[in-house]
């Protein structure tokens, strides 16, 4: 061995390295982006027959049952005694309420705001996680990430350029929807921040099962279970797709991280709001009157691109390319 070669450090040896099969990683990241971009559209197709709490309950309950079955077969059910020790009870409560609030409020907001706009506003959630991580976990916030936040804010102002007046005084339904999405983003960020600590004692699939069960329990008193009886065959299929979307998209995301750098996977996934905008117009033509397409001008379209650019800056800003090393897949899956 040459003298100028450096031995890998112990930290580097413990890092999970991508397999190098970037084509597979890219394909899985694209699938993830497509699934996440269609989820709000699918939920919108249900809201005329089944309300947000009931939709949230059935999604949580169904995924809980499927995930519990899979984990039981693998002998990986949640270690409840370990999770409930010390501050774990409070962290689980925060994460469970945060995740449930995110799903329920987001779905309720779709009664007022189109899916594409909702996805764009949700892009503020990762920045809330970054800021919370700086305060709670003393993580570093790079200048590139701060620039990404500024770019994202400018992009949102451009996107809503025709509707800014609706946010003052008595807000319109559209503005109400946007503010509800911001509240959903706060819930999501609180959930992720609590998960960061919980993941030190429990793998993500097991932890997510606990949180899904909490969500189902919290939503049950607010749900009208009989509403499902009024669904059409098409809507039953859509509800099934919403459940499958939750399972498959996170699986594809985790698997993509096995084969490609996390910053690059995140960059692909950041395009999901633009895909939602595009899919909304397709869905509006297939289901006229049931899907609200986004009525945006050229400046608004530019703003959508700027928002996505801000999210991409955040994805790349937290690490130098020469030092890219991704987390274990079961940890990274929650940071999307």
Protein Blocks (a to p, Z undefined) as FASTA:
>chain_A
ZZkbccddfklmmpccdehiamlmmmmmmmmmmmmmmmmmmmmmmmmmbcfklmmmmmmm
mmmmmmmmmmmmnopaccfklmmgcjlmmmmmmmmmmmmmmmmmmmmmmmmbcfklmmmm
mmmmmmmmmmmmmmmnopacdfklmmmmmmmmmmmmmmmmmmmmmmgcjadfklmmmmmm
mmmmmmmmmmmmmmmmmmmmocfklmmmmmmmmmmmmmmmmpcfklmmmpcfklmmmmmm
mmmmmmmmmmmmmmmmmmpcfklmmmmmmmmmmmmmmmmmmmmmmmghkaccddddfklm
mmmmmmmmmmmmmmmmmpcfklgccddfklmmmmZZ
